[in-house]
Amino acid sequence: MADAPPPQGWALQQIRDVSGDREAVALDPDRSAKWVAFAGVHEMVRPEIVLGFHGLCLVKPADDGNRHMGSLYDDGSIDCWAAYDDLYEALRGL
């Protein structure tokens, strides 16, 4: 899956600086993402933004202002298990 542009108002270098991951990338959002915390597994609406950090990622669904942290698998799928309302805080939470 091809790379995508970073979130509006952010440069990829800013994302790398805040997260501490020098290899962070903005990924193609055309992938499956699931919310797997607490009350079971729920398919998320198609991701609008996906940022990859080795085996972790941050997902912003098209219908939600939150950033969801999760595991990024080799097949491109994502299981999310934490949510942040602020991108900066989510990046620091990595």
ABEGO torsion letter per residue (X at the ends): XBBBBBBBGBBAAAAAAAAGBAABBBBBABBBBBBABGAEBBBBBBBABBBBBEABBBBBBAABABBBBBBBBAAGBBBBABBBABAAAAAAAX
